Amino acid sequence: MRPRVLESHAETGDFFLSRAGVAWGYRSRLATEQERNSGSPRTVVEPDPVAAPYARELFERIASVLPEGGRLYLQTMVFGRNMIPVDEIDIEAPRDSDAWYLALMGRQFPGSFLPFGDEQIVRSAEPHLRLVSSESGRLDYIETIRQWRKRFAEPSLRKTLMKVRLIPRWLTSADFRLAFTSGVSANSVCFERELLDHYRLTFERVG
């Protein structure tokens, strides 16, 4: 799994590795001289082979309430096999590019940071839970999003009232306007391009 690189903006507090990223076992470090010479910025973000503190605690707690041999059924989004290095994500990138769609997703779901593939989830669940089965539901989820969008578009008084309540935020937040008036479904595109994936996982309690 290749390192994911990003530019650190510590002086402004604008650092891409969120608490969610730490939870899934990412670590940040200074780039090596070789990495800098090859064009990497000064800070590298990569999956940590051991740490995933909050995710590990979550799985440990789940295991504690399961009987021996009890099972956990989990559905989750993950970064997909075509995910780009995070330093390339840029809302100023050409429209319709992978970098632009991922930046748009970041504005629709601020603070989120997904695991890379199902293997990072499996590693975080060990040693309390063992994987029984793993299945990609990416194509199903694309259809789910399509149905959601169809239903969201159907007019109703309740939806109109909800939109009216959001007007102050729409007026004051450029990111909010961009996220919800872009005219595209970034979620759908990211799944179609396999920048994101969706997994159904079954785990069994160990011991």
C-alpha positions in Angstrom: 0.0 0.0 0.0 1.7 3.2 -1.1 2.1 6.2 1.2 -0.5 9.0 0.8 1.1 12.4 0.7 -0.2 15.8 1.6 1.0 19.3 2.2 1.0 20.3 5.9 -0.4 23.7 6.8 0.3 23.5 10.5 0.6 27.3 10.7 -3.1 27.7 9.8 -4.3 24.5 11.5 -5.5 23.2 8.2 -4.3 19.7 8.4 -5.9 16.9 6.3 -5.3 14.1 8.8 -8.4 14.5 10.9 -9.4 12.7 14.1 -11.2 10.2 11.9 -7.9 9.5 10.1 -6.2 8.8 13.3 -9.0 6.5 14.4 -8.4 4.3 11.3 -4.7 4.0 12.0 -3.1 6.6 9.8 0.1 8.3 10.8 1.8 11.4 9.6 5.5 11.9 9.3 8.1 14.1 7.6 8.9 13.0 4.1 12.3 11.5 3.6 14.9 13.2 1.4 14.2 10.6 -1.4 10.4 11.3 -1.2 11.0 15.1 -1.4 13.3 14.7 -4.3 10.6 12.7 -6.1 8.1 15.5 -5.6 6.4 14.6 -2.3 5.5 17.5 0.0 7.1 17.8 3.4 4.4 15.7 5.2 3.4 12.1 4.4 0.2 10.4 5.5 0.2 6.6 5.4 -1.6 3.6 7.0 0.0 2.6 10.2 0.5 -1.2 10.3 -0.3 -1.3 14.0 -2.2 1.6 15.3 -5.8 2.4 14.9 -6.6 3.5 18.5 -10.3 4.5 18.4 -11.3 1.9 15.9 -9.6 -0.8 17.9 -11.4 0.3 21.0 -14.7 0.2 19.2 -14.2 -3.3 18.0 -13.0 -4.4 21.5 -16.2 -3.0 23.0 -18.4 -4.7 20.4 -16.7 -8.0 21.1 -17.2 -7.6 24.8 -21.0 -7.7 24.3 -21.1 -10.6 21.9 -21.3 -14.2 23.1 -18.5 -16.5 22.2 -18.9 -17.2 18.5 -21.3 -14.3 18.2 -21.2 -12.3 14.9 -21.0 -8.7 13.9 -22.4 -7.6 10.5 -20.8 -4.4 9.3 -21.4 -2.2 6.2 -19.0 0.6 5.5 -17.5 2.8 2.9 -13.8 2.7 2.2 -11.3 4.3 -0.1 -11.2 2.2 -3.3 -8.5 0.7 -5.4 -8.3 3.8 -7.6 -8.1 6.3 -4.7 -5.5 9.0 -5.5 -2.9 10.4 -3.2 -4.6 12.9 -0.8 -2.3 15.7 -1.7 -3.9 15.7 -5.2 -7.4 16.4 -3.8 -8.1 20.0 -4.8 -11.4 21.9 -5.3 -9.4 24.0 -7.8 -8.6 21.0 -9.9 -10.4 20.7 -13.3 -14.1 20.0 -13.0 -14.9 16.3 -13.5 -11.5 15.2 -12.4 -11.0 12.7 -9.7 -9.3 15.3 -7.5 -12.3 17.7 -7.9 -14.9 15.1 -7.1 -13.0 13.9 -4.0 -12.7 17.6 -2.8 -16.4 18.0 -3.3 -17.0 14.9 -1.2 -14.9 16.4 1.5 -17.2 19.4 1.6 -20.3 17.3 1.7 -18.9 15.1 4.5 -16.5 17.4 6.4 -14.2 15.7 9.0 -14.5 12.2 7.4 -11.5 10.0 6.6 -12.1 6.4 5.4 -10.1 3.3 5.8 -8.2 2.1 2.8 -10.0 -1.1 1.7 -11.4 -3.8 3.9 -8.0 -4.9 5.0 -7.6 -1.9 7.3 -10.9 -2.7 9.0 -10.0 -6.3 9.4 -6.6 -5.4 11.0 -8.4 -2.9 13.4 -10.8 -5.6 14.5 -8.0 -8.0 15.5 -7.5 -9.8 17.8 -11.0 -9.6 19.2 -12.9 -10.3 16.0 -12.0 -12.5 13.1 -13.2 -12.0 9.5 -15.7 -14.6 8.3 -16.6 -13.0 5.0 -16.1 -9.8 3.0 -18.1 -8.8 0.0 -18.0 -5.6 -2.1 -21.4 -3.9 -2.4 -20.2 -1.1 -4.6 -22.6 -1.7 -7.5 -25.5 -2.1 -5.1 -24.6 1.1 -3.4 -24.5 3.0 -6.7 -28.1 1.9 -7.2 -29.0 2.9 -3.6 -27.6 6.4 -4.2 -29.6 6.7 -7.4 -32.8 5.7 -5.6 -32.0 8.2 -2.8 -31.5 11.0 -5.3 -34.8 10.1 -7.0 -36.7 10.3 -3.7 -34.9 13.5 -2.6 -36.0 15.2 -5.8 -39.7 14.4 -5.2 -41.4 17.6 -3.9 -43.0 17.7 -0.5 -43.9 20.4 2.0 -41.7 18.9 4.6 -38.7 19.0 2.3 -39.5 22.6 1.3 -39.6 23.7 5.0 -36.3 21.9 5.6 -34.6 23.7 2.7 -35.9 27.1 4.0 -34.3 26.4 7.3 -31.0 25.9 5.5 -31.0 29.3 3.8 -28.9 31.1 6.5 -26.2 28.4 6.1 -26.4 28.6 2.3 -25.8 32.4 2.5 -22.9 32.2 4.9 -20.9 29.1 3.8 -19.2 28.9 0.5 -18.4 25.2 1.1 -22.1 24.4 1.8 -23.2 26.1 -1.4 -20.5 24.3 -3.4 -21.4 20.9 -1.8 -25.1 21.0 -2.5 -25.5 23.2 -5.6 -22.8 21.7 -7.8 -25.3 19.9 -9.9 -23.5 16.5 -9.7 -23.6 13.5 -7.4 -20.0 13.3 -6.3 -20.9 10.2 -4.2 -22.1 8.3 -7.3 -19.1 9.3 -9.4 -16.6 8.3 -6.8 -18.1 4.9 -6.5 -18.4 4.5 -10.3 -14.7 5.3 -10.7 -13.7 3.1 -7.8 -12.3 6.0 -5.8 -14.6 4.7 -3.1 -15.8 1.2 -2.4 -18.5 -0.3 -0.1 -18.1 -3.5 1.9 -20.3 -5.9 3.7 -18.2 -7.6 6.4 -19.0 -10.4 8.8 -16.9 -10.9 11.9 -17.0 -13.5 14.6 -15.9 -13.0 18.2 -12.7 -14.8 19.1 -12.4 -16.7 22.4 
